[in-house]
Amino acid sequence: MANSKSAEKRIRQAEKRRASNRFHRSRMRTAVRQLRQLIDAGQGEEARAALSSTLGLVAATARKGVIHRNAAARTQSRLTRAVNKLG
């Protein structure tokens, strides 16, 4: 339990930040999962169409500090390589 006004405020701020981070991380993971499903199904055209929006979501999540920028770059690289491999 918080013992001071500033500690109570920090708890409130942390809750807001946690909710925001969870929203952005979940949104990104859903987009990545959907793109991977398209790749696994071999749907090249649909995967190419979904790639740019997914890469944008991953980059935005990294910009907000929810995930590390190197993790975002690694994810983007792997997704791009997988889509390019479809032909």
DSSP file (Angstrom, degrees, kcal/mol; ACC not computed):
  #  RESIDUE AA STRUCTURE BP1 BP2  ACC     N-H-->O    O-->H-N    N-H-->O    O-->H-N    TCO  KAPPA ALPHA  PHI   PSI    X-CA   Y-CA   Z-CA
    1    1 A M              0   0    0      0, 0.0     2,-0.1     0, 0.0     7,-0.0   0.000 360.0 360.0 360.0 140.7    0.0    0.0    0.0
    2    2 A A        -     0   0    0      1,-0.1     3,-0.0     5,-0.1     6,-0.0  -0.423 360.0-165.8 -71.4 140.7    1.2    3.5   -0.9
    3    3 A N        +     0   0    0     -2,-0.1     2,-0.3     1,-0.0    -1,-0.1   0.475  66.8  38.0-105.4  -4.6    2.4    5.6    2.0
    4    4 A S  S  > S-     0   0    0      1,-0.1     4,-2.1     0, 0.0     5,-0.2  -0.939  81.0-110.3-143.8 164.6    2.5    9.0    0.4
    5    5 A K  H  > S+     0   0    0     -2,-0.3     4,-2.2     1,-0.2     5,-0.2   0.901 118.5  51.7 -60.8 -41.6    0.6   11.1   -2.2
    6    6 A S  H  > S+     0   0    0      1,-0.2     4,-2.3     2,-0.2    -1,-0.2   0.879 108.5  50.9 -67.0 -36.0    3.5   10.8   -4.7
    7    7 A A  H  > S+     0   0    0      2,-0.2     4,-2.0     1,-0.2    -1,-0.2   0.894 109.4  51.0 -66.8 -38.6    3.5    7.0   -4.3
    8    8 A E  H  X S+     0   0    0     -4,-2.1     4,-2.0     2,-0.2    -2,-0.2   0.904 110.7  49.2 -62.9 -41.0   -0.3    6.9   -5.0
    9    9 A K  H  X S+     0   0    0     -4,-2.2     4,-2.7     1,-0.2    -2,-0.2   0.906 108.6  52.6 -65.6 -41.1    0.3    9.0   -8.1
   10   10 A R  H  X S+     0   0    0     -4,-2.3     4,-2.6     1,-0.2    -1,-0.2   0.880 107.8  52.2 -62.7 -36.7    3.0    6.7   -9.3
   11   11 A I  H  X S+     0   0    0     -4,-2.0     4,-2.1     2,-0.2    -1,-0.2   0.921 110.4  47.9 -63.6 -43.7    0.7    3.7   -8.9
   12   12 A R  H  X S+     0   0    0     -4,-2.0     4,-2.0     2,-0.2    -2,-0.2   0.922 113.4  47.6 -62.6 -43.9   -2.0    5.5  -11.0
   13   13 A Q  H  X S+     0   0    0     -4,-2.7     4,-2.6     1,-0.2    -2,-0.2   0.904 110.3  51.8 -64.2 -41.6    0.6    6.4  -13.7
   14   14 A A  H  X S+     0   0    0     -4,-2.6     4,-2.7     1,-0.2    -1,-0.2   0.892 108.1  52.0 -64.0 -38.9    2.0    2.8  -13.7
   15   15 A E  H  X S+     0   0    0     -4,-2.1     4,-2.3     2,-0.2    -1,-0.2   0.922 111.0  47.0 -62.7 -44.6   -1.5    1.4  -14.2
   16   16 A K  H  X S+     0   0    0     -4,-2.0     4,-2.3     2,-0.2    -2,-0.2   0.927 114.2  47.5 -61.8 -45.5   -2.3    3.7  -17.1
   17   17 A R  H  X S+     0   0    0     -4,-2.6     4,-3.0     1,-0.2     5,-0.2   0.907 110.9  51.4 -63.8 -42.1    1.1    2.9  -18.7
   18   18 A R  H  X S+     0   0    0     -4,-2.7     4,-2.6     1,-0.2    -1,-0.2   0.911 110.2  48.8 -61.9 -43.1    0.6   -0.8  -18.2
   19   19 A A  H  X S+     0   0    0     -4,-2.3     4,-2.1     2,-0.2    -1,-0.2   0.914 113.6  46.7 -63.7 -42.3   -2.8   -0.7  -19.9
   20   20 A S  H  X S+     0   0    0     -4,-2.3     4,-2.4     2,-0.2     5,-0.2   0.928 113.0  48.6 -65.2 -45.4   -1.5    1.2  -22.8
   21   21 A N  H  X S+     0   0    0     -4,-3.0     4,-2.8     1,-0.2     5,-0.3   0.907 110.8  50.9 -61.8 -42.4    1.5   -1.1  -23.2
   22   22 A R  H  X S+     0   0    0     -4,-2.6     4,-2.5    -5,-0.2     5,-0.2   0.905 110.0  50.7 -62.1 -41.6   -0.7   -4.2  -23.1
   23   23 A F  H  X S+     0   0    0     -4,-2.1     4,-2.4     2,-0.2    -2,-0.2   0.950 114.5  42.0 -61.0 -50.2   -3.0   -2.7  -25.7
   24   24 A H  H  X S+     0   0    0     -4,-2.4     4,-2.2     2,-0.2    -2,-0.2   0.901 115.8  48.6 -67.5 -41.1   -0.1   -1.9  -28.1
   25   25 A R  H  X S+     0   0    0     -4,-2.8     4,-2.6    -5,-0.2    -1,-0.2   0.916 113.3  47.7 -64.1 -42.5    1.7   -5.2  -27.5
   26   26 A S  H  X S+     0   0    0     -4,-2.5     4,-2.3    -5,-0.3    -2,-0.2   0.912 111.2  50.4 -65.0 -42.9   -1.5   -7.2  -28.0
   27   27 A R  H  X S+     0   0    0     -4,-2.4     4,-1.9    -5,-0.2    -1,-0.2   0.909 113.0  46.5 -61.7 -42.9   -2.4   -5.4  -31.2
   28   28 A M  H  X S+     0   0    0     -4,-2.2     4,-2.5     2,-0.2    -2,-0.2   0.929 111.8  50.0 -65.5 -46.1    1.1   -6.0  -32.6
   29   29 A R  H  X S+     0   0    0     -4,-2.6     4,-2.6     1,-0.2    -2,-0.2   0.876 109.4  52.1 -62.6 -37.5    1.2   -9.7  -31.7
   30   30 A T  H  X S+     0   0    0     -4,-2.3     4,-2.5     2,-0.2    -1,-0.2   0.929 110.8  47.3 -63.5 -45.1   -2.2  -10.2  -33.3
   31   31 A A  H  X S+     0   0    0     -4,-1.9     4,-2.2     2,-0.2    -2,-0.2   0.909 113.7  47.7 -63.4 -42.2   -1.1   -8.6  -36.5
   32   32 A V  H  X S+     0   0    0     -4,-2.5     4,-2.5     2,-0.2    -1,-0.2   0.914 111.7  50.4 -64.9 -42.8    2.1  -10.7  -36.5
   33   33 A R  H  X S+     0   0    0     -4,-2.6     4,-1.9     1,-0.2    -2,-0.2   0.916 110.8  48.8 -61.9 -43.6    0.2  -13.9  -35.8
   34   34 A Q  H  X S+     0   0    0     -4,-2.5     4,-1.9     1,-0.2    -1,-0.2   0.897 111.6  49.4 -64.6 -40.1   -2.3  -13.2  -38.7
   35   35 A L  H  X S+     0   0    0     -4,-2.2     4,-2.3     1,-0.2    -1,-0.2   0.914 109.8  51.3 -65.1 -42.0    0.6  -12.5  -41.1
   36   36 A R  H  X S+     0   0    0     -4,-2.5     4,-2.8     1,-0.2    -1,-0.2   0.856 107.1  54.1 -64.1 -34.1    2.4  -15.7  -40.1
   37   37 A Q  H  X S+     0   0    0     -4,-1.9     4,-1.9     2,-0.2    -1,-0.2   0.907 108.7  48.6 -65.0 -40.9   -0.8  -17.6  -40.7
   38   38 A L  H  X>S+     0   0    0     -4,-1.9     5,-2.2     2,-0.2     4,-0.5   0.908 112.4  48.7 -63.3 -41.5   -1.0  -16.2  -44.2
   39   39 A I  H ><5S+     0   0    0     -4,-2.3     3,-1.2     1,-0.2    -2,-0.2   0.934 111.1  49.2 -63.9 -46.1    2.7  -17.1  -44.8
   40   40 A D  H 3<5S+     0   0    0     -4,-2.8    -1,-0.2     1,-0.3    -2,-0.2   0.834 109.7  52.4 -63.7 -32.2    2.1  -20.7  -43.5
   41   41 A A  H 3<5S-     0   0    0     -4,-1.9    -1,-0.3    -5,-0.2    -2,-0.2   0.579 113.0-121.7 -79.9  -8.6   -0.9  -21.1  -45.7
   42   42 A G  T <<5 +     0   0    0     -3,-1.2     2,-1.4    -4,-0.5    -3,-0.2   0.726  59.0 151.0  77.3  21.7    1.2  -20.0  -48.7
   43   43 A Q     >< +     0   0    0     -5,-2.2     4,-2.2     1,-0.2    -1,-0.2  -0.664  15.6 173.8 -89.0  86.2   -1.1  -17.0  -49.5
   44   44 A G  H  > S+     0   0    0     -2,-1.4     4,-2.6     2,-0.2     5,-0.2   0.900  71.2  48.0 -63.8 -47.0    1.6  -14.8  -51.1
   45   45 A E  H  > S+     0   0    0      1,-0.2     4,-2.1     2,-0.2    -1,-0.2   0.934 115.3  44.6 -63.3 -46.6   -0.6  -11.9  -52.4
   46   46 A E  H  > S+     0   0    0      1,-0.2     4,-2.0     2,-0.2    -1,-0.2   0.889 113.4  51.8 -65.1 -38.5   -2.5  -11.6  -49.1
   47   47 A A  H  X S+     0   0    0     -4,-2.2     4,-1.5     2,-0.2    -2,-0.2   0.912 109.0  49.9 -65.0 -42.5    0.7  -11.8  -47.1
   48   48 A R  H  X S+     0   0    0     -4,-2.6     4,-0.8     1,-0.2    -1,-0.2   0.890 111.0  50.0 -62.8 -38.3    2.4   -9.1  -49.2
   49   49 A A  H  X S+     0   0    0     -4,-2.1     4,-0.5     1,-0.2    -1,-0.2   0.879 114.8  43.3 -67.1 -36.8   -0.7   -6.8  -48.7
   50   50 A A  H  X S+     0   0    0     -4,-2.0     4,-2.0     1,-0.2    -1,-0.2   0.668  97.7  78.8 -82.1 -16.7   -0.6   -7.4  -44.9
   51   51 A L  H  X S+     0   0    0     -4,-1.5     4,-2.9     1,-0.2     5,-0.2   0.925  90.3  48.5 -61.6 -48.7    3.2   -7.0  -44.6
   52   52 A S  H  X S+     0   0    0     -4,-0.8     4,-2.0     1,-0.2    -1,-0.2   0.898 113.1  46.5 -64.8 -40.1    3.4   -3.2  -44.7
   53   53 A S  H  X S+     0   0    0     -4,-0.5     4,-2.0     2,-0.2    -1,-0.2   0.890 114.0  49.4 -68.8 -35.8    0.7   -2.6  -42.2
   54   54 A T  H  X S+     0   0    0     -4,-2.0     4,-2.3     2,-0.2    -2,-0.2   0.920 110.2  49.9 -67.5 -43.1    2.2   -5.2  -39.9
   55   55 A L  H  X S+     0   0    0     -4,-2.9     4,-2.4     1,-0.2    -1,-0.2   0.884 109.8  52.5 -62.5 -37.3    5.7   -3.7  -40.2
   56   56 A G  H  X S+     0   0    0     -4,-2.0     4,-2.5    -5,-0.2    -1,-0.2   0.899 108.8  49.3 -63.9 -40.7    4.2   -0.3  -39.4
   57   57 A L  H  X S+     0   0    0     -4,-2.0     4,-2.2     2,-0.2    -2,-0.2   0.904 111.0  49.7 -64.8 -41.2    2.6   -1.7  -36.2
   58   58 A V  H  X S+     0   0    0     -4,-2.3     4,-1.8     2,-0.2    -2,-0.2   0.926 112.7  47.3 -63.6 -44.1    5.8   -3.3  -35.1
   59   59 A A  H  X S+     0   0    0     -4,-2.4     4,-2.5     1,-0.2    -2,-0.2   0.904 111.7  50.2 -64.4 -41.5    7.8   -0.1  -35.7
   60   60 A A  H  X S+     0   0    0     -4,-2.5     4,-1.8     1,-0.2    -1,-0.2   0.884 108.1  53.2 -65.0 -37.8    5.2    2.0  -33.9
   61   61 A T  H  <>S+     0   0    0     -4,-2.2     5,-1.9     1,-0.2     6,-0.8   0.892 111.1  46.6 -64.3 -39.0    5.3   -0.4  -30.9
   62   62 A A  H ><5S+     0   0    0     -4,-1.8     3,-1.4     1,-0.2    -2,-0.2   0.896 108.4  55.4 -68.9 -40.1    9.0    0.0  -30.7
   63   63 A R  H 3<5S+     0   0    0     -4,-2.5    -2,-0.2     1,-0.3    -1,-0.2   0.858 105.1  53.2 -60.4 -35.1    8.8    3.8  -31.0
   64   64 A K  T 3<5S-     0   0    0     -4,-1.8    -1,-0.3    -5,-0.2    -2,-0.2   0.567 116.7-116.8 -77.0  -8.2    6.5    3.9  -28.0
   65   65 A G  T < 5S+     0   0    0     -3,-1.4    -3,-0.2    -4,-0.3    -2,-0.1   0.625  81.3 122.6  84.2  12.8    9.0    1.9  -26.0
   66   66 A V  S   <S+     0   0    0     -5,-1.9     2,-0.3     1,-0.1    -4,-0.2   0.895  81.3  19.6 -75.2 -40.1    6.8   -1.1  -25.5
   67   67 A I  S    S-     0   0    0     -6,-0.8    -2,-0.3    -9,-0.1    -1,-0.1  -0.888  97.2 -93.4-124.0 160.4    9.3   -3.4  -27.2
   68   68 A H     >  -     0   0    0     -2,-0.3     4,-2.1     1,-0.1     5,-0.2  -0.401  30.8-124.0 -71.4 147.7   13.0   -2.9  -27.7
   69   69 A R  H  > S+     0   0    0      1,-0.2     4,-2.3     2,-0.2     5,-0.1   0.839 111.5  52.8 -64.8 -32.7   14.0   -1.5  -31.1
   70   70 A N  H  > S+     0   0    0      2,-0.2     4,-2.4     1,-0.2    -1,-0.2   0.874 107.5  51.6 -70.2 -35.3   16.3   -4.4  -31.9
   71   71 A A  H  > S+     0   0    0      2,-0.2     4,-2.3     1,-0.2    -2,-0.2   0.892 110.8  49.2 -64.9 -38.8   13.5   -6.8  -31.2
   72   72 A A  H  X S+     0   0    0     -4,-2.1     4,-2.7     2,-0.2    -2,-0.2   0.922 111.3  48.5 -65.2 -44.0   11.3   -4.8  -33.6
   73   73 A A  H  X S+     0   0    0     -4,-2.3     4,-2.5     1,-0.2    -2,-0.2   0.905 111.7  49.9 -63.0 -41.6   14.0   -4.9  -36.3
   74   74 A R  H  X S+     0   0    0     -4,-2.4     4,-2.4     2,-0.2    -1,-0.2   0.917 112.2  47.4 -63.2 -43.9   14.5   -8.6  -35.8
   75   75 A T  H  X S+     0   0    0     -4,-2.3     4,-2.4     2,-0.2     5,-0.2   0.929 113.0  48.4 -63.2 -46.0   10.7   -9.2  -36.1
   76   76 A Q  H  X S+     0   0    0     -4,-2.7     4,-2.5     1,-0.2    -2,-0.2   0.909 111.9  50.0 -61.5 -42.3   10.5   -7.0  -39.2
   77   77 A S  H  X S+     0   0    0     -4,-2.5     4,-2.6    -5,-0.2     5,-0.2   0.930 111.8  46.8 -63.1 -46.2   13.4   -8.7  -40.9
   78   78 A R  H  X S+     0   0    0     -4,-2.4     4,-2.1     1,-0.2    -1,-0.2   0.894 113.6  47.9 -65.9 -39.5   12.1  -12.2  -40.3
   79   79 A L  H  X S+     0   0    0     -4,-2.4     4,-2.4     2,-0.2     5,-0.2   0.927 112.6  48.7 -66.1 -43.9    8.6  -11.4  -41.5
   80   80 A T  H  X S+     0   0    0     -4,-2.5     4,-2.6    -5,-0.2    -2,-0.2   0.918 112.0  48.8 -62.4 -44.1   10.0   -9.7  -44.6
   81   81 A R  H  X S+     0   0    0     -4,-2.6     4,-1.8     1,-0.2    -1,-0.2   0.898 111.1  50.6 -62.5 -39.8   12.3  -12.6  -45.4
   82   82 A A  H  X S+     0   0    0     -4,-2.1     4,-0.6    -5,-0.2    -2,-0.2   0.901 112.5  45.8 -66.0 -40.8    9.4  -15.1  -44.9
   83   83 A V  H >< S+     0   0    0     -4,-2.4     3,-1.0     1,-0.2     4,-0.4   0.913 112.4  50.9 -69.3 -41.4    7.1  -13.2  -47.3
   84   84 A N  H >< S+     0   0    0     -4,-2.6     3,-1.2     1,-0.2    -1,-0.2   0.839 102.8  60.9 -64.3 -31.9    9.8  -12.8  -49.9
   85   85 A K  H 3< S+     0   0    0     -4,-1.8    -1,-0.2     1,-0.3    -2,-0.2   0.739  88.7  72.2 -67.7 -22.6   10.5  -16.5  -49.7
   86   86 A L  T <<        0   0    0     -3,-1.0    -1,-0.3    -4,-0.6    -2,-0.2   0.764 360.0 360.0 -65.8 -23.1    6.9  -17.1  -50.9
   87   87 A G    <         0   0    0     -3,-1.2    -3,-0.1    -4,-0.4    -2,-0.1   0.466 360.0 360.0 104.8 360.0    7.9  -15.9  -54.3
